[in-house]
């Protein structure tokens, strides 16, 4: 499997992020894509030196300061082979009077966007992944109640279904877990299922689907679904659009199951508040990988 290493800059201003518009689109995609300021590390450079150079070469901006924010990895398909990507992400502070000027033929324009606005544009795949992953860092709880009937419902009146999906290797051996409690906090059911080889975003959706099916089987009608996947929660709350083709079928299945409830909501919590479902997912992965069943 091939691997590439890149540096990416998250430059913020008034709650918005700087995105650059690719000139003429990418070879494999005729659409013009937006992406974070991103570039390669030249032999002999330190990552922070590469980040400062990439910003200056493409926008004419000299950085006031750089702070390492995260390093994320993911695997994608390139033709018939897999491509592993490592992105070193920097939070970049710009001077208040900084003026952006496109200085590279690689880009034709720039735009400051909020995350919700950016989700409506054709983002370059790596940028979309980086924004989805890093947006979970220190995120606040997101919750929105969806009512099918007219009766007002609060989250406190609902049963709660905690779900979690995990993949070791992404893609790799994967599993799902769910943990269901009633409005009074009493445990109703818990469990997990091994998926075989999959990726983390699919595992999260399959976990939600299983949690939904279990809630319906228990006869629950008002359900708050809790997950530590901010990407999935925001997609189901309409903040992000679902653009990954591998999610479309399970996403459609989830929407069909939701129509069987009277009301539902999706809440994001930090991982430490989703321990029961996480434990179930890890349990089934451990049980099956010890037997080597995913080979």
Rosetta silent file (secondary structure, phi, psi, omega in degrees, C-alpha in Angstrom):
SEQUENCE: XXXXXXXXXXXXXXXXXXXXXXXXXXXXXXXXXXXXXXXXXXXXXXXXXXXXXXXXXXXXXXXXXXXXXXXXXXXXXXXXXXXXXXXXXXXXXXXXXXXXXXXXXXXXXXXXXXXXXXXXXXXXXXXXXXXXXXXXXXXXXXXXXXXXXXXXXXXXXXXXXXXXXXXXXXXXXXXXXXXXXXXXXXXXXXXXXXXXXXXXXXXXXXXXXXXXXXXXXXXXXXXXXXXXXXXXXXXXXXXXXXXXXXXXXXXXXXXXXXXXXXXXXXXXXXXXXXXXXXXXXXXXXXXXXXXXXXX
SCORE:     score description
SCORE:     0.000 S_00000001
   1 L     0.000  131.133  177.593    0.000    0.000    0.000 S_00000001
   2 E   -76.095  154.989  177.373    1.302    3.426   -0.944 S_00000001
   3 E  -138.197  141.980  175.059    1.413    6.224    1.603 S_00000001
   4 E  -125.266  149.602  179.747    1.589    9.976    1.272 S_00000001
   5 E  -122.019  130.409 -178.221    2.396   12.596    3.883 S_00000001
   6 E  -135.731  159.223  168.862    1.043   16.136    3.706 S_00000001
   7 E  -110.463  142.524  179.187    0.782   19.239    5.868 S_00000001
   8 E  -133.256  143.333 -178.724   -2.533   21.118    6.082 S_00000001
   9 E  -109.752  132.600  169.260   -3.371   24.518    7.561 S_00000001
  10 E  -108.533  104.941  179.014   -6.522   25.465    9.404 S_00000001
  11 E  -104.122  122.706 -176.308   -6.663   29.262    9.329 S_00000001
  12 E  -111.689  147.249  173.907   -9.631   30.722   11.201 S_00000001
  13 E  -154.074  120.472  177.801  -11.257   34.139   11.096 S_00000001
  14 L    51.963   43.223  176.979  -14.563   35.084   12.724 S_00000001
  15 L    78.297    8.099 -179.618  -15.612   31.435   13.018 S_00000001
  16 E  -117.789  160.318 -176.750  -14.750   30.619    9.408 S_00000001
  17 E  -117.177  140.977 -179.934  -11.981   28.539    7.815 S_00000001
  18 E   -77.627  123.717  174.552   -9.841   29.466    4.815 S_00000001
  19 E  -124.016  144.029 -178.516  -10.390   27.206    1.794 S_00000001
  20 E  -110.000  143.643 -176.230   -8.669   27.462   -1.572 S_00000001
  21 E   -97.349  120.980 -178.518  -10.293   26.750   -4.932 S_00000001
  22 E   -66.604  142.852  178.181   -8.416   24.365   -7.199 S_00000001
  23 L   -78.798  114.415  173.891   -7.719   25.558  -10.746 S_00000001
  24 L    72.927    7.551  178.205   -9.666   23.443  -13.225 S_00000001
  25 L    77.210 -177.954 -179.607  -10.386   20.657  -10.780 S_00000001
  26 E   -97.910  159.402 -177.382   -8.503   17.446  -10.282 S_00000001
  27 L   -58.373  -42.117 -175.829   -7.664   14.935  -12.996 S_00000001
  28 L   -85.086    1.042 -178.090   -9.936   12.265  -11.518 S_00000001
  29 E  -149.181  117.636 -175.589  -12.786   14.709  -10.918 S_00000001
  30 L   -71.286  -18.300  179.485  -13.949   17.331  -13.385 S_00000001
  31 L   -69.069  149.606  173.772  -15.551   19.397  -10.632 S_00000001
  32 L   -81.939  123.124 -176.123  -13.609   22.314   -9.185 S_00000001
  33 L  -102.804  153.214  169.540  -12.787   21.419   -5.596 S_00000001
  34 E  -103.132  148.366  178.346  -12.049   23.470   -2.513 S_00000001
  35 E  -151.278  161.033  170.889   -9.383   22.344   -0.086 S_00000001
  36 L   -66.507  152.502  172.446   -7.407   23.465    2.928 S_00000001
  37 E   -56.568  115.115 -170.292   -3.979   24.970    2.147 S_00000001
  38 E  -140.114  145.452  177.866   -2.096   21.698    1.733 S_00000001
  39 E  -164.905  174.045 -179.080    1.261   20.605    0.409 S_00000001
  40 E   -82.934  161.547  171.854    4.141   18.146    0.460 S_00000001
  41 L   -97.259  121.065  178.884    7.130   18.136    2.759 S_00000001
  42 L   -76.591  144.698 -179.257   10.339   18.655    0.812 S_00000001
  43 L   -52.254  128.644  179.399   13.278   16.437    1.739 S_00000001
  44 L    95.731  -12.572  179.623   15.174   18.026    4.631 S_00000001
  45 L   -84.751  147.616  164.575   12.268   20.200    5.811 S_00000001
  46 L   -80.912  151.616 -178.598   10.657   20.057    9.218 S_00000001
  47 H   -54.759  -40.748 -179.104    6.836   19.806    8.989 S_00000001
  48 H   -67.913  -30.906  175.823    6.334   23.320   10.403 S_00000001
  49 H   -67.516  -41.180  177.976    8.798   24.704    7.833 S_00000001
  50 H   -62.618  -40.170 -178.425    6.857   22.971    5.076 S_00000001
  51 H   -64.488  -44.991  179.060    3.584   24.417    6.392 S_00000001
  52 H   -62.745  -40.677 -179.483    4.915   27.973    6.424 S_00000001
  53 H   -66.533  -44.616 -178.769    6.339   27.531    2.912 S_00000001
  54 H   -60.452  -43.465  178.366    3.125   26.039    1.472 S_00000001
  55 H   -62.722  -44.709 -177.529    1.048   28.927    2.815 S_00000001
  56 H   -67.110  -42.490 -177.553    3.450   31.548    1.487 S_00000001
  57 H   -65.406  -30.311 -174.022    3.815   29.943   -1.955 S_00000001
  58 H  -101.787  -23.785 -176.281    0.042   29.675   -2.477 S_00000001
  59 H  -128.528   -4.873 -178.131   -1.413   32.700   -0.673 S_00000001
  60 L    72.217   12.810 -174.972    1.473   35.111   -0.139 S_00000001
  61 L   -95.718  133.221  170.432    0.834   34.898    3.618 S_00000001
  62 L   -99.080  124.846 -173.802    3.591   34.861    6.213 S_00000001
  63 L   -73.183  140.546  175.405    2.372   33.036    9.307 S_00000001
  64 L   -79.108  -37.109  176.666    2.376   34.787   12.666 S_00000001
  65 E  -163.294  153.737  177.124    2.501   31.452   14.510 S_00000001
  66 E  -124.324  137.457  176.023    1.965   27.732   13.954 S_00000001
  67 E  -133.652  125.750  178.667    0.604   25.259   16.472 S_00000001
  68 E   -61.808  124.656 -176.795    0.434   21.527   15.879 S_00000001
  69 E  -102.147  -43.498 -176.046   -3.238   20.609   16.071 S_00000001
  70 E  -171.580  167.482  169.078   -3.434   16.945   15.122 S_00000001
  71 E  -133.683  121.951 -176.429   -2.148   14.199   12.867 S_00000001
  72 E  -121.957  147.930  177.770   -4.805   12.099   11.162 S_00000001
  73 E  -126.211  147.974  172.525   -4.580    9.019    8.982 S_00000001
  74 E  -157.989  162.314 -177.615   -7.088    7.424    6.658 S_00000001
  75 E  -117.732  135.943  177.737   -7.122    4.984    3.769 S_00000001
  76 E  -135.252  168.883  178.893   -8.724    5.559    0.381 S_00000001
  77 E   -93.046  137.165  173.958   -8.807    3.801   -2.965 S_00000001
  78 E  -130.199   98.493 -172.129   -6.608    4.957   -5.825 S_00000001
  79 L    69.516 -125.253 -179.442   -7.455    2.895   -8.866 S_00000001
  80 L   -99.574    2.516 -178.224   -7.236   -0.743   -7.820 S_00000001
  81 E  -116.873  166.268  178.546   -4.876   -0.149   -4.891 S_00000001
  82 E   -94.903  143.300  178.677   -5.180    1.396   -1.454 S_00000001
  83 E  -120.192  120.067  176.131   -3.584    4.727   -0.592 S_00000001
  84 E   -91.753  135.410 -177.752   -2.683    5.531    2.991 S_00000001
  85 E  -123.777  134.416  172.662   -2.603    9.215    3.904 S_00000001
  86 E  -119.031  119.824  179.344   -1.032   10.969    6.877 S_00000001
  87 E  -114.221  121.348  176.011   -1.990   14.617    7.298 S_00000001
  88 E   -95.018  117.778 -169.242   -0.122   16.779    9.813 S_00000001
  89 E  -109.216  131.974  179.967   -2.516   19.592   10.688 S_00000001
  90 E  -117.600  137.606  167.764   -1.532   22.994   12.009 S_00000001
  91 E   -84.763  119.586 -173.198   -3.659   25.711   13.536 S_00000001
  92 E  -109.951  125.459  177.110   -2.254   28.804   11.854 S_00000001
  93 E   -96.570  126.971  178.296   -2.527   32.251   13.356 S_00000001
  94 L  -107.367  151.300  174.662   -2.522   35.110   10.875 S_00000001
  95 L   -63.163  149.752 -177.028   -1.972   38.787   11.628 S_00000001
  96 L   -58.319  -32.936 -176.987   -5.192   40.792   11.848 S_00000001
  97 L   -96.742   17.817 -179.033   -4.260   42.856    8.795 S_00000001
  98 L   -63.922  133.760  177.649   -3.225   39.833    6.702 S_00000001
  99 L  -112.327  122.919  179.026   -4.283   40.082    3.067 S_00000001
 100 L   -82.264  132.967  176.761   -4.792   36.839    1.133 S_00000001
 101 L  -142.336  120.305 -178.874   -3.533   36.867   -2.445 S_00000001
 102 L   -66.631  120.615 -174.471   -3.466   33.794   -4.662 S_00000001
 103 L  -122.611   16.141 -178.651    0.149   33.472   -5.809 S_00000001
 104 L  -133.863  145.528  177.129    0.143   29.971   -7.302 S_00000001
 105 L   -70.212  -12.888  179.630   -1.264   28.501  -10.510 S_00000001
 106 L   -64.742  -31.763 -176.519   -2.558   25.622   -8.410 S_00000001
 107 E  -122.216  152.987  179.752   -5.435   27.800   -7.137 S_00000001
 108 E  -112.346  -18.955 -177.040   -7.783   30.300   -8.742 S_00000001
 109 E  -164.782  173.511  175.030   -9.532   31.824   -5.697 S_00000001
 110 E  -137.705  162.531  179.174  -10.062   31.586   -1.954 S_00000001
 111 E  -155.488  136.827  171.534  -13.064   31.745    0.343 S_00000001
 112 E   -87.741  126.676 -176.295  -13.671   31.948    4.100 S_00000001
 113 E  -135.804  149.554  167.950  -16.391   29.440    5.021 S_00000001
 114 L   -79.571  164.548  179.419  -18.127   28.054    8.082 S_00000001
 115 H   -61.560  -40.048 -179.468  -18.174   24.262    8.417 S_00000001
 116 H   -66.491  -37.330  177.457  -21.860   24.121    7.520 S_00000001
 117 H   -69.537  -40.364 -178.293  -21.295   26.241    4.409 S_00000001
 118 H   -61.172  -32.145 -178.226  -18.242   24.206    3.393 S_00000001
 119 L   -65.604  -15.271 -179.271  -20.321   21.002    3.429 S_00000001
 120 L   -89.881   -7.472 -178.642  -22.344   22.382    0.484 S_00000001
 121 L  -101.646  157.471  176.136  -19.254   22.742   -1.730 S_00000001
 122 L   -74.765   86.498 -179.026  -17.351   20.014   -3.627 S_00000001
 123 E   -76.809  146.385  172.218  -14.535   19.599   -1.123 S_00000001
 124 L   -62.743  141.618 -170.243  -11.412   17.641   -1.981 S_00000001
 125 H   -55.314  -45.549 -177.737  -11.702   14.227   -0.287 S_00000001
 126 H   -64.237  -40.025  177.990   -8.741   14.627    2.066 S_00000001
 127 H   -61.935  -42.246  179.215   -9.937   18.074    3.182 S_00000001
 128 H   -60.950  -43.887  179.803  -13.393   16.672    3.914 S_00000001
 129 H   -64.745  -44.115 -178.800  -11.880   13.881    6.010 S_00000001
 130 H   -62.252  -45.480 -179.328   -9.558   16.242    7.905 S_00000001
 131 H   -64.905  -39.553 -179.855  -12.376   18.684    8.707 S_00000001
 132 H   -66.645  -40.146 -178.046  -14.705   15.898    9.853 S_00000001
 133 H   -72.452  -48.196 -175.534  -12.074   14.341   12.107 S_00000001
 134 H   -72.866  -21.595 -179.852  -10.672   17.519   13.625 S_00000001
 135 L   -68.871  -16.199  178.639  -14.133   19.028   14.172 S_00000001
 136 L   -79.779  -14.815 -176.313  -14.726   16.422   16.895 S_00000001
 137 L   -70.630  116.103  177.360  -11.870   17.805   19.035 S_00000001
 138 L    67.788   21.056 -176.625  -13.355   19.592   22.018 S_00000001
 139 L   -71.737  148.503  175.067  -16.757   19.699   20.365 S_00000001
 140 L   -81.298  163.683  178.092  -19.815   20.579   22.411 S_00000001
 141 L   -66.886  132.569  177.068  -22.798   18.246   22.616 S_00000001
 142 L  -112.622  129.403  179.798  -25.063   18.571   19.578 S_00000001
 143 E  -148.798  140.906  178.967  -28.687   17.529   19.873 S_00000001
 144 E  -148.304  124.829 -178.807  -31.817   18.175   17.872 S_00000001
 145 E   -87.905  128.336  177.249  -35.223   16.617   18.450 S_00000001
 146 E  -105.845  123.185 -178.549  -37.092   15.510   15.313 S_00000001
 147 E  -107.645  130.406  174.348  -40.843   15.160   15.766 S_00000001
 148 L   -91.194  -34.718  174.977  -42.995   13.081   13.445 S_00000001
 149 L   -95.041 -166.878 -176.785  -46.177   13.942   15.352 S_00000001
 150 L   -96.727  -13.910 -174.968  -47.283   17.274   16.799 S_00000001
 151 L   -72.952  131.437  178.415  -46.591   16.558   20.467 S_00000001
 152 L   -70.760  138.474 -177.596  -43.605   18.406   21.928 S_00000001
 153 L  -135.080  138.821  173.348  -40.924   16.090   23.314 S_00000001
 154 L  -106.638  157.295 -179.521  -37.767   16.770   25.305 S_00000001
 155 H   -57.237  -34.605 -179.254  -34.669   14.578   25.304 S_00000001
 156 H   -64.365  -18.923  178.903  -35.289   13.830   28.994 S_00000001
 157 H   -90.121    0.433 -172.971  -38.574   12.073   28.116 S_00000001
 158 L  -102.776  155.222  164.225  -36.886    9.685   25.681 S_00000001
 159 E   -71.394  158.895 -177.598  -35.211    6.318   25.906 S_00000001
 160 E  -123.643  129.527  176.494  -31.518    6.542   25.033 S_00000001
 161 E  -115.028  110.637  175.287  -29.620    4.351   22.590 S_00000001
 162 E   -88.214  131.838  178.283  -25.824    4.672   22.792 S_00000001
 163 E  -132.256  151.955  177.504  -24.056    3.350   19.693 S_00000001
 164 E  -154.233  140.239  175.630  -20.439    2.995   18.655 S_00000001
 165 E  -126.420  140.845 -178.838  -18.576    1.522   15.710 S_00000001
 166 E  -137.175  151.498  177.900  -14.851    0.843   15.549 S_00000001
 167 E  -138.195  123.881  179.422  -12.291   -0.297   13.001 S_00000001
 168 E   -94.048   98.129 -177.121   -8.764   -1.368   13.840 S_00000001
 169 L   121.431  -32.326  173.267   -6.727   -0.269   10.863 S_00000001
 170 L    44.296   71.281    8.599   -9.476    1.710    9.091 S_00000001
 171 L   -83.332  157.941 -179.765  -10.084   -0.392    7.070 S_00000001
 172 E   177.989 -172.877  177.660   -9.549   -3.388    9.293 S_00000001
 173 E   -58.791  129.314 -169.941  -11.434   -5.776   11.582 S_00000001
 174 E  -131.700  155.074  178.591  -14.502   -3.846   12.715 S_00000001
 175 E  -150.979  166.536  179.659  -17.353   -4.149   15.165 S_00000001
 176 E  -128.282  155.809  176.245  -20.389   -2.324   16.501 S_00000001
 177 E  -143.235  151.193  175.782  -21.898   -1.908   19.944 S_00000001
 178 E  -141.327  154.201 -179.742  -25.129   -0.573   21.424 S_00000001
 179 E  -146.821  119.707 -171.569  -26.406    0.143   24.940 S_00000001
 180 E  -117.725  129.211  176.789  -30.077    1.001   25.542 S_00000001
 181 E  -128.048  150.073  178.109  -31.595    2.608   28.648 S_00000001
 182 L   -78.872  175.961  178.778  -35.140    3.729   29.363 S_00000001
 183 L   -58.715  -24.021  179.693  -36.203    7.292   30.298 S_00000001
 184 L   -87.763    1.639  179.304  -35.683    6.283   33.951 S_00000001
 185 L    87.018    1.718 -179.055  -32.065    5.286   33.274 S_00000001
 186 L   -79.317  134.064  179.046  -32.715    1.563   33.628 S_00000001
 187 E   -65.981  130.864  178.719  -30.736   -0.670   31.271 S_00000001
 188 E  -105.056  -37.431 -177.936  -32.968   -2.356   28.696 S_00000001
 189 E  -169.836  153.230  172.530  -30.490   -4.122   26.421 S_00000001
 190 E  -149.142  159.089  178.882  -26.906   -4.168   25.230 S_00000001
 191 E   175.673  179.554  179.973  -24.934   -6.057   22.615 S_00000001
 192 E  -154.381  168.818 -179.608  -22.480   -6.014   19.759 S_00000001
 193 E  -150.279  137.645  178.086  -21.792   -7.539   16.365 S_00000001
 194 E   -85.036  133.855 -177.602  -18.622   -8.249   14.400 S_00000001
 195 E   -98.330  -17.053 -170.504  -18.598   -6.759   10.882 S_00000001
 196 E    87.006 -146.448  179.631  -15.448   -8.301    9.460 S_00000001
 197 E   -81.116  123.944  179.494  -13.265   -5.979    7.369 S_00000001
 198 E  -158.171 -169.812  176.097  -14.716   -2.480    7.182 S_00000001
 199 L  -123.694  169.541 -171.003  -13.910    1.163    7.959 S_00000001
 200 H   -66.868  -39.138 -177.257  -14.809    3.401   10.876 S_00000001
 201 H   -68.291  -36.626  175.523  -17.434    5.562    9.171 S_00000001
 202 H   -67.441  -40.255 -179.960  -19.367    2.495    7.955 S_00000001
 203 H   -60.527  -40.613  179.150  -19.063    0.900   11.381 S_00000001
 204 H   -61.301  -42.520 -179.013  -20.613    3.971   13.023 S_00000001
 205 H   -70.589  -39.389  177.513  -23.616    3.823   10.688 S_00000001
 206 H   -66.069  -33.650  175.855  -24.078    0.066   11.080 S_00000001
 207 H   -64.226  -43.700  177.961  -23.978    0.539   14.850 S_00000001
 208 H   -62.540  -43.649  179.560  -26.717    3.171   14.593 S_00000001
 209 H   -60.067  -44.764  179.497  -28.794    0.919   12.335 S_00000001
 210 H   -64.584  -42.005  177.390  -28.500   -1.985   14.800 S_00000001
 211 H   -60.806  -39.609  176.880  -29.373    0.293   17.726 S_00000001
 212 H   -62.572  -47.112 -179.014  -32.427    1.502   15.806 S_00000001
 213 H   -62.975  -39.704  178.638  -33.568   -2.015   15.026 S_00000001
 214 H   -66.566  -39.433  178.761  -33.166   -3.049   18.660 S_00000001
 215 H   -63.346  -42.435  179.177  -35.119    0.015   19.865 S_00000001
 216 H   -65.335  -41.019  178.532  -37.984   -0.782   17.487 S_00000001
 217 H   -62.088  -33.560  178.395  -37.971   -4.429   18.611 S_00000001
 218 L   -78.177   -6.953  179.851  -38.269   -3.242   22.216 S_00000001
 219 L    83.094   16.759  179.807  -41.299   -1.159   21.223 S_00000001
 220 L   -75.205  141.922 -177.593  -39.652    2.190   21.907 S_00000001
 221 L  -119.385  -24.016  178.677  -41.222    5.173   20.145 S_00000001
 222 E  -121.949  113.518 -169.999  -39.263    8.159   21.501 S_00000001
 223 E  -135.161  133.859  170.643  -35.519    7.694   21.257 S_00000001
 224 E  -104.307  118.291 -179.922  -32.421    9.832   21.717 S_00000001
 225 E   -94.435  127.473 -174.855  -29.480    8.313   19.819 S_00000001
 226 E  -117.334  131.737 -178.935  -26.091    9.101   21.336 S_00000001
 227 E  -146.770  153.703  173.662  -22.760    8.722   19.523 S_00000001
 228 L   -94.589    9.308  175.000  -19.208   10.019   19.779 S_00000001
 229 L   -93.511   99.427 -179.409  -19.091   10.377   15.963 S_00000001
 230 H   -65.834  -33.350  178.130  -19.702   14.075   15.352 S_00000001
 231 H   -57.795  -50.758 -177.840  -19.583   13.477   11.605 S_00000001
 232 H   -65.965  -44.432 -179.581  -22.533   11.060   11.734 S_00000001
 233 H   -60.123  -44.826 -179.590  -24.525   13.130   14.229 S_00000001
 234 H   -69.066  -31.865  175.713  -24.120   16.276   12.137 S_00000001
 235 H   -65.747  -42.378 -178.118  -25.053   14.408    8.959 S_00000001
 236 H   -77.098  -19.168  173.684  -28.259   13.128   10.542 S_00000001
 237 L   -92.379    3.412  174.946  -29.014   16.571   11.968 S_00000001
 238 L    82.924    9.739  178.543  -28.592   18.091    8.497 S_00000001
 239 L   -77.417  -44.177  175.667  -25.402   20.036    9.229 S_00000001
 240 L  -109.692  153.683  172.263  -23.298   17.933    6.838 S_00000001
 241 L   -93.332  148.794  174.567  -24.406   16.175    3.670 S_00000001
 242 L   -83.953  113.670 -176.766  -23.719   12.479    3.133 S_00000001
 243 L  -116.423  -13.153 -178.818  -21.381   12.346    0.127 S_00000001
 244 L   -78.339  122.232 -176.102  -19.560    9.037    0.621 S_00000001
 245 H   -61.906  -32.338 -178.036  -21.009    6.450   -1.770 S_00000001
 246 H   -69.930  -14.275  179.245  -20.270    3.585    0.616 S_00000001
 247 H   -92.722  -14.933 -167.936  -22.620    5.168    3.192 S_00000001
 248 H   -59.016  -44.346 -176.290  -25.613    5.730    0.917 S_00000001
 249 H   -67.967  -48.211 -178.643  -27.354    2.366    1.385 S_00000001
 250 H   -68.508  -32.632  175.376  -27.003    2.154    5.168 S_00000001
 251 H   -62.336  -44.014  177.694  -27.900    5.865    5.444 S_00000001
 252 H   -63.636  -39.804  178.086  -31.086    5.167    3.461 S_00000001
 253 H   -61.892  -41.677  179.841  -31.837    2.163    5.709 S_00000001
 254 H   -62.351  -44.728  179.497  -31.445    4.373    8.805 S_00000001
 255 H   -61.167  -39.880  178.391  -33.861    6.981    7.427 S_00000001
 256 H   -63.944  -40.688  178.849  -36.432    4.267    6.725 S_00000001
 257 H   -68.508  -36.561  179.821  -36.175    2.919   10.270 S_00000001
 258 H   -61.749  -29.350 -179.046  -36.454    6.391   11.792 S_00000001
 259 L   -66.796  -13.699  179.400  -39.860    6.803   10.138 S_00000001
 260 L   -86.553   -4.757  179.267  -41.165    4.058   12.456 S_00000001
 261 L   -97.835  157.439  174.969  -40.547    6.237   15.546 S_00000001
 262 L   -79.815  -37.045  177.717  -42.782    8.972   16.912 S_00000001
 263 E  -157.385  153.354 -179.244  -39.822   11.233   17.719 S_00000001
 264 E  -156.578  160.888  176.416  -36.047   10.945   17.782 S_00000001
 265 E  -147.027  162.076  177.673  -32.909   12.990   18.305 S_00000001
 266 E  -125.611  127.193 -176.859  -29.179   12.662   17.736 S_00000001
 267 E  -125.114  133.125  174.619  -26.696   13.771   20.364 S_00000001
 268 E   -96.624  135.994  175.376  -22.918   13.933   20.158 S_00000001
 269 L  -133.278  157.876  172.805  -20.888   13.231   23.282 S_00000001
 270 L   -62.405  157.663 -176.160  -17.172   12.826   23.958 S_00000001
 271 H   -56.312  -36.097 -177.492  -15.903    9.237   23.784 S_00000001
 272 H   -67.031  -14.212  176.604  -15.616    8.964   27.562 S_00000001
 273 H   -97.528   11.252 -179.979  -19.400    9.419   27.795 S_00000001
 274 L  -129.498   35.235 -170.441  -20.023    6.500   25.437 S_00000001
 275 H   -66.657  -36.265 -175.764  -18.085    3.798   27.290 S_00000001
 276 H   -65.687  -48.248  179.209  -20.770    1.102   27.365 S_00000001
 277 H   -66.660  -38.511  177.946  -21.313    0.976   23.590 S_00000001
 278 H   -61.123  -41.276  179.734  -17.572    1.322   22.993 S_00000001
 279 H   -63.909  -38.565  179.221  -16.923   -1.655   25.283 S_00000001
 280 H   -66.196  -42.090  179.227  -19.419   -3.793   23.365 S_00000001
 281 H   -63.660  -44.326  179.746  -17.806   -2.929   20.009 S_00000001
 282 H   -67.954  -32.676  179.003  -14.319   -3.702   21.318 S_00000001
 283 H   -61.656  -48.024 -176.891  -15.520   -6.939   22.912 S_00000001
 284 H   -70.891  -32.024  175.617  -16.768   -8.416   19.636 S_00000001
 285 H   -65.444  -45.374  179.348  -13.643   -7.285   17.763 S_00000001
 286 H   -59.803  -46.648 -177.227  -11.431   -8.904   20.416 S_00000001
 287 H   -61.159  -38.941 -175.406  -13.422  -12.149   20.394 S_00000001
 288 H   -86.212  -34.510  179.354  -13.269  -12.504   16.619 S_00000001
 289 H   -73.650  -27.681  175.765   -9.751  -11.292   15.896 S_00000001
 290 H   -64.935  -30.168  177.811   -8.372  -13.685   18.528 S_00000001
 291 L   -90.158   -5.608  179.146   -9.897  -16.509   16.491 S_00000001
 292 L    70.890   26.563 -173.939   -8.641  -14.963   13.248 S_00000001
 293 L   -76.017  -10.513 -178.181  -12.130  -14.954   11.728 S_00000001
 294 L   -89.031   -2.138  178.129  -11.639  -11.767    9.723 S_00000001
 295 L   -82.273    0.000    0.000   -9.032  -13.342    7.440 S_00000001
